[in-house]
Amino acid sequence: MIHEEAKSNLREAGKSLAVQALTYVGSDPERARPIFEHVGLGPQSLRATAGSPGFLAAVLEHVASDEALLIAFAAEQGVSTPPRSTRAPGVAGGGRERESP
C-alpha cells in the first residue's frame, strides 16, 4: 500500500508542477503562443483541456525543452538551477567534448 501511496503523491506533485508551469507560460502571450500552436489550442478551448494529463505533460515537455524558459520558470518558483557546466556535460565547450590531457 505504501508503494501506491507514493505513486499517488508523485502523480499529484507532477500535476501541481504542470499547473504551475501552465500558469507561468499562460501569463505571457509570447510564452503561451508556441505551446498552444503546438497542441492546436486557442484560448477558447484551453479551459476544457487544461486539466487533462496529456496536455499537462505537453506543457512540462515544452518548458523542459527550452532552457531559457525552464530557467525563468525555476526562478519564478524559487528553485535554484545548477551552474551551466553541470547541467549539460560537453555542451559548455560549444557542444564538443574536450580531450583529456
N, C-alpha and C positions, 0 to 999 in steps of 0.2 A: 503493500500500500504506500509506503514512503516513496518508492520509485514513481508511482503515478502522481503523487502529490508534487514531487519535484518537477516532473514534466509539466504539470499544470501551471506551477509557479513560473517556470521558464517561458511557457507559452504566453502567459499574461504579461510578463516583463517585456517580451518581444513585441506584443501588441501595443503596450504602452509606449515603448520606444518608437514604434512605427507611427503612432498617432502624434507623438511629439514632432517627429520628422515631417509628417504631413502638415501639421500646423505651421512649422517653420517654413517649409517650402511654399505653402499656400499663402503665407503672409506677404509675399512679394510676387507680383505678376511676372516679372522677368525670371525668377527662380521656378515659378509654377509652370510656365508655358511648356518647357521641354518634357516634363513628366506627363502633363495632360495630353500633349500631342502624341507621345509615345504609346500611351494606353488608349488613346482615342476618346478622351473625355472632355467635356466642356463644363463650365460652371454649373449648368442646369442639372447634369447627371451626376455630379460629384456626391451629393448627399446620399443618393441611393447606393453608390458604390463604395464610399469611403470606408465603411467598416468591414468590407469583405477581405478575407485573408489574402487572396491573390493580389488585390490592389495594394494592401498594406505591404506585402512582400515586395511588390514592384517599386514602391516608394523607397523602402530601405535599400534595395538594389541600386536605384537611381542615385541616392545620396552617397552610397559607398563607392560608386563608380566615378565620382567627381571629387578628387582630392580637396580642391579648394572649398567646395560645398560641404564636404564632410568635416573639414577643419572648422569652418564657420559655424556649422551646426553644433559641433562638440563644444566650441567656445560659448555659444549661446546657452548650452545646457550646463556649463560649468565643469566640463570634462577636459582635463589637460590631454594634449596629444604628445606622443614621444617625438624626440628630435627626428628630423627627416632621415638622417643616416641610419636610424634603427628601424624605420618603417619599411624601407624597401632596399635591402642589401643589393649592391651592384648598380642601383639606379643613380645614386648621388654623383657618380663619376660619368654622367651622361649616358647611362644605360649599358656601359661596358664594364665588365669586372676587371679589377686591377690585377696585374700579375704580382705574385709573391716575390720578394727579393731573394 
